[in-house]
Amino acid sequence: MKGFTLNVARSFLGKNVNLHLKDGSVIVNVQVAELRRDKLKGEVFVKCTPYGKAGALQIPLRSIAWAKLLDINLIEASGKQSS
């Protein structure tokens, strides 16, 4: 894969992922909510919602190196066992 492109981002819409950024940091367990294009600059942003939280993040598409798909059912099941 050559990079995290607009088509790759579209395939993750509505899914929970870990976003790995080009600077080496990781944004853990966010749901990719929508893709937005800034009409003035032409830059594309990925709008994400953290799992279990109300706020939203907007990350420039060019800052994302790759994404890893998460299985949210496994995360919820492990949370119920520890309670």
A tleap script that builds the chain and sets N, CA, C and O, in Angstrom:
source leaprc.protein.ff14SB
mol = sequence {
  NMET LYS GLY PHE THR LEU ASN VAL ALA ARG
  SER PHE LEU GLY LYS ASN VAL ASN LEU HIE
  LEU LYS ASP GLY SER VAL ILE VAL ASN VAL
  GLN VAL ALA GLU LEU ARG ARG ASP LYS LEU
  LYS GLY GLU VAL PHE VAL LYS CYS THR PRO
  TYR GLY LYS ALA GLY ALA LEU GLN ILE PRO
  LEU ARG SER ILE ALA TRP ALA LYS LEU LEU
  ASP ILE ASN LEU ILE GLU ALA SER GLY LYS
  GLN SER CSER
}
set mol.1.N position { 0.846 -1.164 0.000 }
set mol.1.CA position { 0.000 0.000 0.000 }
set mol.1.C position { 0.898 1.236 0.000 }
set mol.1.O position { 1.874 1.296 0.748 }
set mol.2.N position { 0.572 2.216 -0.833 }
set mol.2.CA position { 1.386 3.418 -0.981 }
set mol.2.C position { 1.119 4.455 0.096 }
set mol.2.O position { 1.926 5.369 0.265 }
set mol.3.N position { 0.055 4.353 0.808 }
set mol.3.CA position { -0.253 5.323 1.849 }
set mol.3.C position { -1.725 5.303 2.189 }
set mol.3.O position { -2.502 4.535 1.620 }
set mol.4.N position { -2.092 6.145 3.111 }
set mol.4.CA position { -3.482 6.239 3.544 }
set mol.4.C position { -4.170 7.258 2.652 }
set mol.4.O position { -4.089 8.461 2.899 }
set mol.5.N position { -4.841 6.785 1.626 }
set mol.5.CA position { -5.480 7.645 0.634 }
set mol.5.C position { -6.955 7.849 0.969 }
set mol.5.O position { -7.479 7.267 1.919 }
set mol.6.N position { -7.604 8.675 0.180 }
set mol.6.CA position { -9.028 8.941 0.377 }
set mol.6.C position { -9.851 7.664 0.208 }
set mol.6.O position { -10.792 7.437 0.968 }
set mol.7.N position { -9.515 6.838 -0.762 }
set mol.7.CA position { -10.250 5.585 -0.966 }
set mol.7.C position { -10.059 4.625 0.203 }
set mol.7.O position { -10.998 3.936 0.600 }
set mol.8.N position { -8.857 4.577 0.753 }
set mol.8.CA position { -8.609 3.733 1.926 }
set mol.8.C position { -9.419 4.255 3.110 }
set mol.8.O position { -10.020 3.472 3.845 }
set mol.9.N position { -9.438 5.561 3.295 }
set mol.9.CA position { -10.201 6.163 4.393 }
set mol.9.C position { -11.689 5.853 4.256 }
set mol.9.O position { -12.361 5.593 5.254 }
set mol.10.N position { -12.202 5.879 3.046 }
set mol.10.CA position { -13.627 5.561 2.821 }
set mol.10.C position { -13.960 4.137 3.249 }
set mol.10.O position { -15.065 3.873 3.721 }
set mol.11.N position { -13.019 3.224 3.088 }
set mol.11.CA position { -13.281 1.832 3.455 }
set mol.11.C position { -13.395 1.648 4.970 }
set mol.11.O position { -13.931 0.639 5.429 }
set mol.12.N position { -12.899 2.609 5.749 }
set mol.12.CA position { -12.966 2.526 7.207 }
set mol.12.C position { -14.126 3.320 7.809 }
set mol.12.O position { -14.264 3.351 9.032 }
set mol.13.N position { -14.954 3.954 6.999 }
set mol.13.CA position { -16.077 4.747 7.517 }
set mol.13.C position { -17.007 3.887 8.370 }
set mol.13.O position { -17.433 2.812 7.946 }
set mol.14.N position { -17.317 4.367 9.575 }
set mol.14.CA position { -18.215 3.655 10.474 }
set mol.14.C position { -17.561 2.537 11.256 }
set mol.14.O position { -18.245 1.828 11.993 }
set mol.15.N position { -16.257 2.357 11.118 }
set mol.15.CA position { -15.556 1.259 11.787 }
set mol.15.C position { -14.607 1.798 12.845 }
set mol.15.O position { -14.132 2.931 12.756 }
set mol.16.N position { -14.338 0.969 13.847 }
set mol.16.CA position { -13.399 1.341 14.898 }
set mol.16.C position { -11.988 0.941 14.486 }
set mol.16.O position { -11.753 -0.183 14.042 }
set mol.17.N position { -11.058 1.871 14.639 }
set mol.17.CA position { -9.678 1.653 14.207 }
set mol.17.C position { -8.708 2.285 15.203 }
set mol.17.O position { -9.090 3.120 16.024 }
set mol.18.N position { -7.448 1.867 15.111 }
set mol.18.CA position { -6.328 2.585 15.697 }
set mol.18.C position { -5.676 3.331 14.551 }
set mol.18.O position { -5.302 2.716 13.553 }
set mol.19.N position { -5.531 4.650 14.670 }
set mol.19.CA position { -4.910 5.457 13.622 }
set mol.19.C position { -3.441 5.676 13.955 }
set mol.19.O position { -3.116 6.229 15.006 }
set mol.20.N position { -2.564 5.248 13.073 }
set mol.20.CA position { -1.127 5.433 13.233 }
set mol.20.C position { -0.727 6.645 12.398 }
set mol.20.O position { -0.898 6.655 11.179 }
set mol.21.N position { -0.194 7.663 13.068 }
set mol.21.CA position { 0.161 8.902 12.389 }
set mol.21.C position { 1.606 8.857 11.908 }
set mol.21.O position { 2.406 8.051 12.383 }
set mol.22.N position { 1.925 9.720 10.971 }
set mol.22.CA position { 3.257 9.748 10.376 }
set mol.22.C position { 4.332 10.177 11.363 }
set mol.22.O position { 5.505 9.859 11.169 }
set mol.23.N position { 3.955 10.894 12.421 }
set mol.23.CA position { 4.943 11.310 13.418 }
set mol.23.C position { 5.244 10.213 14.436 }
set mol.23.O position { 6.048 10.417 15.346 }
set mol.24.N position { 4.602 9.045 14.290 }
set mol.24.CA position { 4.863 7.908 15.159 }
set mol.24.C position { 3.843 7.715 16.266 }
set mol.24.O position { 3.861 6.681 16.934 }
set mol.25.N position { 2.968 8.661 16.478 }
set mol.25.CA position { 1.964 8.523 17.529 }
set mol.25.C position { 0.778 7.697 17.031 }
set mol.25.O position { 0.576 7.520 15.830 }
set mol.26.N position { 0.006 7.203 17.990 }
set mol.26.CA position { -1.152 6.360 17.677 }
set mol.26.C position { -2.373 6.924 18.392 }
set mol.26.O position { -2.316 7.228 19.584 }
set mol.27.N position { -3.458 7.062 17.674 }
set mol.27.CA position { -4.741 7.447 18.260 }
set mol.27.C position { -5.544 6.158 18.385 }
set mol.27.O position { -5.911 5.538 17.387 }
set mol.28.N position { -5.808 5.770 19.622 }
set mol.28.CA position { -6.333 4.444 19.920 }
set mol.28.C position { -7.857 4.444 19.954 }
set mol.28.O position { -8.480 5.324 20.547 }
set mol.29.N position { -8.441 3.443 19.310 }
set mol.29.CA position { -9.863 3.108 19.379 }
set mol.29.C position { -10.782 4.292 19.085 }
set mol.29.O position { -11.477 4.792 19.970 }
set mol.30.N position { -10.771 4.721 17.843 }
set mol.30.CA position { -11.685 5.764 17.386 }
set mol.30.C position { -12.544 5.210 16.258 }
set mol.30.O position { -12.127 4.315 15.523 }
set mol.31.N position { -13.746 5.752 16.134 }
set mol.31.CA position { -14.620 5.381 15.028 }
set mol.31.C position { -14.511 6.462 13.961 }
set mol.31.O position { -14.686 7.646 14.247 }
set mol.32.N position { -14.221 6.049 12.735 }
set mol.32.CA position { -14.131 6.993 11.621 }
set mol.32.C position { -15.555 7.392 11.255 }
set mol.32.O position { -16.323 6.582 10.737 }
set mol.33.N position { -15.901 8.651 11.529 }
set mol.33.CA position { -17.280 9.110 11.375 }
set mol.33.C position { -17.556 9.661 9.980 }
set mol.33.O position { -18.561 9.308 9.361 }
set mol.34.N position { -16.673 10.523 9.482 }
set mol.34.CA position { -16.900 11.100 8.157 }
set mol.34.C position { -15.603 11.683 7.616 }
set mol.34.O position { -14.617 11.853 8.333 }
set mol.35.N position { -15.644 11.980 6.329 }
set mol.35.CA position { -14.523 12.625 5.644 }
set mol.35.C position { -14.984 14.001 5.204 }
set mol.35.O position { -16.071 14.152 4.647 }
set mol.36.N position { -14.158 15.002 5.456 }
set mol.36.CA position { -14.519 16.378 5.088 }
set mol.36.C position { -13.407 16.997 4.267 }
set mol.36.O position { -12.224 16.759 4.514 }
set mol.37.N position { -13.797 17.791 3.291 }
set mol.37.CA position { -12.831 18.508 2.466 }
set mol.37.C position { -12.976 20.001 2.741 }
set mol.37.O position { -14.071 20.556 2.652 }
set mol.38.N position { -11.857 20.644 3.076 }
set mol.38.CA position { -11.833 22.093 3.258 }
set mol.38.C position { -11.885 22.726 1.876 }
set mol.38.O position { -10.973 22.542 1.069 }
set mol.39.N position { -12.944 23.467 1.603 }
set mol.39.CA position { -13.143 24.008 0.254 }
set mol.39.C position { -12.122 25.074 -0.100 }
set mol.39.O position { -11.789 25.232 -1.275 }
set mol.40.N position { -11.616 25.809 0.880 }
set mol.40.CA position { -10.642 26.857 0.587 }
set mol.40.C position { -9.252 26.293 0.299 }
set mol.40.O position { -8.602 26.698 -0.665 }
set mol.41.N position { -8.800 25.362 1.132 }
set mol.41.CA position { -7.455 24.807 0.977 }
set mol.41.C position { -7.433 23.525 0.156 }
set mol.41.O position { -6.393 23.152 -0.386 }
set mol.42.N position { -8.560 22.855 0.061 }
set mol.42.CA position { -8.617 21.588 -0.652 }
set mol.42.C position { -8.090 20.417 0.162 }
set mol.42.O position { -7.899 19.326 -0.374 }
set mol.43.N position { -7.854 20.632 1.447 }
set mol.43.CA position { -7.319 19.584 2.311 }
set mol.43.C position { -8.454 18.694 2.820 }
set mol.43.O position { -9.555 19.175 3.089 }
set mol.44.N position { -8.178 17.398 2.950 }
set mol.44.CA position { -9.172 16.433 3.420 }
set mol.44.C position { -8.904 16.129 4.892 }
set mol.44.O position { -7.761 15.911 5.293 }
set mol.45.N position { -9.970 16.116 5.692 }
set mol.45.CA position { -9.887 15.800 7.111 }
set mol.45.C position { -10.709 14.555 7.402 }
set mol.45.O position { -11.758 14.335 6.796 }
set mol.46.N position { -10.225 13.743 8.332 }
set mol.46.CA position { -10.939 12.570 8.811 }
set mol.46.C position { -11.524 12.938 10.169 }
set mol.46.O position { -10.789 13.288 11.093 }
set mol.47.N position { -12.843 12.858 10.288 }
set mol.47.CA position { -13.509 13.150 11.559 }
set mol.47.C position { -13.707 11.838 12.301 }
set mol.47.O position { -14.307 10.901 11.774 }
set mol.48.N position { -13.195 11.776 13.535 }
set mol.48.CA position { -13.239 10.551 14.333 }
set mol.48.C position { -13.887 10.823 15.679 }
set mol.48.O position { -13.784 11.922 16.223 }
set mol.49.N position { -14.553 9.809 16.207 }
set mol.49.CA position { -15.163 9.880 17.526 }
set mol.49.C position { -14.503 8.837 18.416 }
set mol.49.O position { -14.506 7.654 18.072 }
set mol.50.N position { -13.932 9.244 19.559 }
set mol.50.CA position { -13.341 8.264 20.476 }
set mol.50.C position { -14.411 7.321 21.019 }
set mol.50.O position { -15.540 7.743 21.271 }
set mol.51.N position { -14.065 6.049 21.198 }
set mol.51.CA position { -15.007 5.047 21.683 }
set mol.51.C position { -15.456 5.396 23.101 }
set mol.51.O position { -14.627 5.571 23.994 }
set mol.52.N position { -16.761 5.496 23.303 }
set mol.52.CA position { -17.327 5.757 24.612 }
set mol.52.C position { -17.280 7.213 25.038 }
set mol.52.O position { -17.564 7.517 26.196 }
set mol.53.N position { -16.934 8.116 24.144 }
set mol.53.CA position { -16.846 9.542 24.486 }
set mol.53.C position { -17.696 10.347 23.513 }
set mol.53.O position { -18.092 9.849 22.459 }
set mol.54.N position { -17.972 11.598 23.878 }
set mol.54.CA position { -18.875 12.418 23.077 }
set mol.54.C position { -18.158 13.312 22.072 }
set mol.54.O position { -18.741 13.659 21.045 }
set mol.55.N position { -16.926 13.689 22.335 }
set mol.55.CA position { -16.220 14.639 21.473 }
set mol.55.C position { -15.832 14.047 20.132 }
set mol.55.O position { -16.012 12.855 19.882 }
set mol.56.N position { -15.295 14.905 19.273 }
set mol.56.CA position { -14.855 14.457 17.953 }
set mol.56.C position { -13.485 15.053 17.649 }
set mol.56.O position { -13.151 16.141 18.118 }
set mol.57.N position { -12.706 14.336 16.869 }
set mol.57.CA position { -11.384 14.781 16.430 }
set mol.57.C position { -11.408 14.981 14.931 }
set mol.57.O position { -12.099 14.255 14.215 }
set mol.58.N position { -10.663 15.955 14.452 }
set mol.58.CA position { -10.472 16.117 13.015 }
set mol.58.C position { -8.981 16.026 12.743 }
set mol.58.O position { -8.199 16.834 13.244 }
set mol.59.N position { -8.596 15.047 11.953 }
set mol.59.CA position { -7.193 14.802 11.660 }
set mol.59.C position { -6.988 14.962 10.162 }
set mol.59.O position { -7.751 14.400 9.376 }
set mol.60.N position { -5.975 15.715 9.749 }
set mol.60.CA position { -5.705 15.831 8.311 }
set mol.60.C position { -5.347 14.461 7.722 }
set mol.60.O position { -4.568 13.713 8.313 }
set mol.61.N position { -5.905 14.145 6.587 }
set mol.61.CA position { -5.664 12.855 5.944 }
set mol.61.C position { -4.177 12.646 5.671 }
set mol.61.O position { -3.680 11.524 5.780 }
set mol.62.N position { -3.470 13.702 5.321 }
set mol.62.CA position { -2.051 13.576 4.995 }
set mol.62.C position { -1.192 13.244 6.209 }
set mol.62.O position { -0.036 12.854 6.049 }
set mol.63.N position { -1.736 13.391 7.434 }
set mol.63.CA position { -0.997 13.084 8.659 }
set mol.63.C position { -1.101 11.617 9.061 }
set mol.63.O position { -0.366 11.166 9.940 }
set mol.64.N position { -2.001 10.867 8.433 }
set mol.64.CA position { -2.237 9.468 8.804 }
set mol.64.C position { -1.377 8.558 7.934 }
set mol.64.O position { -1.414 8.639 6.706 }
set mol.65.N position { -0.601 7.689 8.588 }
set mol.65.CA position { 0.238 6.735 7.868 }
set mol.65.C position { -0.567 5.481 7.505 }
set mol.65.O position { -0.557 5.049 6.353 }
set mol.66.N position { -1.258 4.903 8.484 }
set mol.66.CA position { -2.067 3.718 8.246 }
set mol.66.C position { -3.046 3.542 9.396 }
set mol.66.O position { -2.957 4.229 10.414 }
set mol.67.N position { -3.985 2.608 9.223 }
set mol.67.CA position { -4.997 2.335 10.243 }
set mol.67.C position { -5.124 0.834 10.439 }
set mol.67.O position { -5.001 0.055 9.495 }
set mol.68.N position { -5.371 0.447 11.674 }
set mol.68.CA position { -5.582 -0.966 11.989 }
set mol.68.C position { -7.019 -1.142 12.458 }
set mol.68.O position { -7.457 -0.495 13.409 }
set mol.69.N position { -7.739 -2.014 11.789 }
set mol.69.CA position { -9.137 -2.288 12.113 }
set mol.69.C position { -9.229 -3.027 13.445 }
set mol.69.O position { -8.453 -3.947 13.706 }
set mol.70.N position { -10.180 -2.621 14.285 }
set mol.70.CA position { -10.402 -3.253 15.583 }
set mol.70.C position { -11.710 -4.023 15.571 }
set mol.70.O position { -12.654 -3.657 14.871 }
set mol.71.N position { -11.757 -5.103 16.361 }
set mol.71.CA position { -13.003 -5.843 16.551 }
set mol.71.C position { -13.603 -5.389 17.877 }
set mol.71.O position { -13.173 -5.829 18.943 }
set mol.72.N position { -14.588 -4.516 17.810 }
set mol.72.CA position { -15.168 -3.914 19.006 }
set mol.72.C position { -15.867 -4.952 19.876 }
set mol.72.O position { -15.987 -4.748 21.084 }
set mol.73.N position { -16.330 -6.053 19.300 }
set mol.73.CA position { -16.987 -7.105 20.084 }
set mol.73.C position { -16.015 -7.741 21.068 }
set mol.73.O position { -16.405 -8.087 22.183 }
set mol.74.N position { -14.756 -7.901 20.671 }
set mol.74.CA position { -13.755 -8.458 21.583 }
set mol.74.C position { -13.461 -7.499 22.727 }
set mol.74.O position { -13.262 -7.929 23.863 }
set mol.75.N position { -13.432 -6.216 22.437 }
set mol.75.CA position { -13.166 -5.217 23.474 }
set mol.75.C position { -14.305 -5.186 24.485 }
set mol.75.O position { -14.058 -5.127 25.690 }
set mol.76.N position { -15.543 -5.225 24.014 }
set mol.76.CA position { -16.696 -5.211 24.916 }
set mol.76.C position { -16.763 -6.491 25.737 }
set mol.76.O position { -17.114 -6.440 26.916 }
set mol.77.N position { -16.437 -7.636 25.149 }
set mol.77.CA position { -16.485 -8.906 25.864 }
set mol.77.C position { -15.431 -8.952 26.963 }
set mol.77.O position { -15.702 -9.460 28.050 }
set mol.78.N position { -14.242 -8.433 26.702 }
set mol.78.CA position { -13.199 -8.448 27.725 }
set mol.78.C position { -13.539 -7.494 28.865 }
set mol.78.O position { -13.147 -7.742 30.005 }
set mol.79.N position { -14.255 -6.416 28.587 }
set mol.79.CA position { -14.683 -5.485 29.629 }
set mol.79.C position { -15.723 -6.095 30.549 }
set mol.79.O position { -15.733 -5.801 31.744 }
set mol.80.N position { -16.596 -6.935 30.020 }
set mol.80.CA position { -17.642 -7.574 30.825 }
set mol.80.C position { -17.052 -8.644 31.733 }
set mol.80.O position { -17.549 -8.844 32.841 }
set mol.81.N position { -16.005 -9.337 31.292 }
set mol.81.CA position { -15.404 -10.389 32.094 }
set mol.81.C position { -14.683 -9.825 33.308 }
set mol.81.O position { -14.672 -10.456 34.365 }
set mol.82.N position { -14.078 -8.643 33.174 }
set mol.82.CA position { -13.321 -8.077 34.288 }
set mol.82.C position { -14.217 -7.408 35.322 }
set mol.82.O position { -13.755 -7.115 36.425 }
set mol.83.N position { -15.484 -7.156 34.999 }
set mol.83.CA position { -16.404 -6.491 35.943 }
set mol.83.C position { -16.904 -7.453 36.985 }
set mol.83.O position { -17.684 -7.068 37.857 }
savepdb mol mol.pdb
quit
